[in-house]
């Protein structure tokens, strides 16, 4: 069987959707008819997506907060974790916290992180990241 011909036929017949949608049977699907309700994704597919998401979040951080690369590795990881969780646009709303990070006032940054709605929403994750921000 010619896999490339089948691939082309399936894309033509199923379509290519880059965001989740409901198929005609009501199943949550993505891509070329991937049934997420019944099939989901494999571990390797999930890790591949995560790899791409990490690359994209680093590009977003480089573009919007170029100073972030000057932080210690631990604090870079904190900021990247927050960017992943919040998305770059919501992260950029942490203006005072980010300004504190940029000027090296990590205690003020930690206090700002802790005083946020985000900290309440993510609980133990915030507690861990705040401690890492303080300790570097």
Order of alpha helices (4+ residues) and beta strands (2+ residues): alpha-beta-beta-beta-alpha-alpha-alpha-alpha-alpha-alpha-alpha
